[in-house]
């Protein structure tokens, strides 16, 4: 049986009520468990940065990424590498 790998995403999202709920609800629908979640401000008060880490099977991860990218509240999405995770 294949092991799930840990993935990390950085997302720029609309800074509106309910956006975090929409993101975490999507993870729940996928049947995934959030290992780490961080929300931070940006220079633009209308945009927040969300960093989310979760385990996922590699083949299924692309589907998850695609669904996040289709959400209206997600403005940009970037995959974090292991080097970026170590460097902060």
C-alpha positions in Angstrom: 0.0 0.0 0.0 1.3 3.5 -0.9 2.0 6.0 1.8 0.5 9.5 1.8 3.0 12.3 1.3 2.9 15.6 3.2 2.0 18.6 0.9 2.0 22.3 1.7 0.2 25.0 -0.1 0.5 28.8 0.1 -2.7 30.5 -1.1 -3.5 34.2 -1.5 -7.2 34.4 -0.7 -9.9 37.1 -0.3 -9.9 38.6 3.2 -13.6 38.0 3.7 -15.8 36.4 6.3 -16.3 32.7 5.5 -13.2 32.1 3.3 -11.4 30.0 5.9 -14.5 27.9 6.4 -14.8 27.3 2.6 -11.1 26.1 2.5 -11.4 23.8 5.4 -14.7 22.4 4.2 -13.1 21.5 0.9 -10.4 19.6 2.7 -13.1 17.8 4.8 -14.9 16.9 1.6 -11.7 15.4 0.2 -11.4 13.3 3.4 -8.1 14.8 4.3 -6.6 15.9 7.6 -5.0 19.3 8.1 -1.7 18.9 9.8 -0.9 22.6 9.9 -2.9 25.8 9.1 -1.6 29.4 9.2 -3.3 32.5 8.2 -1.5 35.8 7.9 -2.0 39.4 6.7 -0.5 40.7 3.5 0.4 44.3 2.4 -3.1 44.4 0.9 -5.9 44.5 3.5 -8.2 42.8 1.1 -6.0 39.7 0.7 -4.8 37.1 3.3 -2.2 34.4 3.0 -3.1 30.9 4.0 -0.5 28.1 4.4 -1.9 24.7 4.8 -0.1 21.3 5.2 -1.9 18.0 4.8 -1.1 14.4 3.9 -2.4 13.1 0.6 -1.7 10.4 -1.9 0.3 11.9 -4.8 -2.2 10.9 -7.6 -5.1 12.4 -5.6 -3.2 15.6 -4.8 -3.5 17.1 -8.3 -7.3 16.8 -8.1 -7.2 18.6 -4.7 -5.0 21.3 -6.1 -7.3 21.7 -9.1 -10.4 22.1 -6.9 -8.7 24.7 -4.7 -7.6 26.7 -7.8 -11.3 26.7 -9.1 -12.6 28.4 -5.9 -13.5 32.0 -6.4 -12.0 33.1 -3.1 -8.6 31.7 -4.0 -6.6 34.3 -6.0 -3.2 32.5 -6.2 -2.0 29.1 -5.2 1.6 27.9 -4.9 3.0 24.6 -3.8 5.7 24.9 -1.1 8.8 22.8 -1.5 10.6 21.0 1.4 13.4 23.6 1.1 10.9 26.4 1.6 9.4 24.6 4.6 12.8 24.4 6.2 13.8 28.0 5.4 10.5 29.5 6.5 
